[in-house]
Amino acid sequence: MKFCILFLKLIRWPNLVIIFLTQWLFQYCVITPLLRAAGLEPKMSVAEFLMISAAYMLVAAAGYIINDYFDLGIDTVNKPGKVCITRGISRTGALAAYGLMNAAAAGLAWVVSLELGGWAPLYCILGCIVLLYCYSAFFKKRFLIGNILVAGISASAMPVLTLVEGDAAGIFPDTLRYITIYTFLYTGFAFIISFARELVKDLEDVEGDRRYGGRTMPIVLGARTAHWIVAGSLLSLIGVLAALQPFLWTQQDGGPSMLSLYSICLIILPLAWILRKVFGARAVQDYHRLSTWIKIVMLTGILSMLFIQFMIL
């Protein structure tokens, strides 16, 4: 039982649930309603979607394992109470789980690619496997590139679905355009908010990173400059969401749309509150709380897809 708890902790199971939720909502609350409004059916069956989503979750879980494997020394300094490898899970066992998960993910992506007649799922999964390894082994503690890599990988869960469905025969240009717009908006949101959160985590981990020769942005540029970059990222999200409000506000007859009210109350205002807290953060606990709050807003942003289907119908 203790081993199972440690393993679930190691693979960050709540994050895996968020990945599944993101892909499920994007496929069945955005892509599928848009296709059906045009008289088309999705190219992917539920079984094929579940295989793609399982592959992404396996790759992410493997990524967390290899990240903790390479960061064992740093994590012992930054968060000793959260170290799993060597404290219940051996290094050899962790590497074996990493290899098996990646092999299973690649196998699932290969099967789905064969069934769908396109290689986008396999290419995306293999790309994520390689990039996650490179991130953990070489780039995580480098200036900027690590933050960009992990933000890009985090945001890649939706474009793969668009690549699959956008290749369907008979899809209308207008429908494809709307799918592309929603993909761009949600992928951009995921990328920017993930980038901001990764930078906050660098601020939280600065002591251990510095001790082990890390060259993250807070170490190279200083904490104050890192605060401004986090603030700029959050402010850009607020600006884009605010600019979308006139369009969202008119999507429901007789008053503002539920999506508009939702995005104002549960995305824009919380982001503004977090933005206000950024410059007051100093201690490790402050950065940990900021990271948690940003993650909650990431989740509320994902859940906003629930309202897209009602705008389409």
Secondary structure by P-SEA (a helix, b strand, c coil): caaaaaaaaaaaaaaaaaaaaaaaaaacccaaaaaaaacccccccaaaaaaaaaaaaaaaaaaaaaaaaaaaaaaaacccccccccccccaaaaaaaaaaaaaaaaaaaaaaaaaaccaaaaaaaaaaaaaaaaaacccccccaaaaaaaaaaaacccaaaaaaaaacccccaaaaaaaaaaaaaaaaaaaaaaaaaaaaaaaaaaaaaaaaccccccccccaaaaaaaaaaaaaaaaaaaaaaaaaaaacccccccaaaaaaacccaaaaaaaaaaccccccaaaaaaaaaaaaaaaaaaaacccccccccc
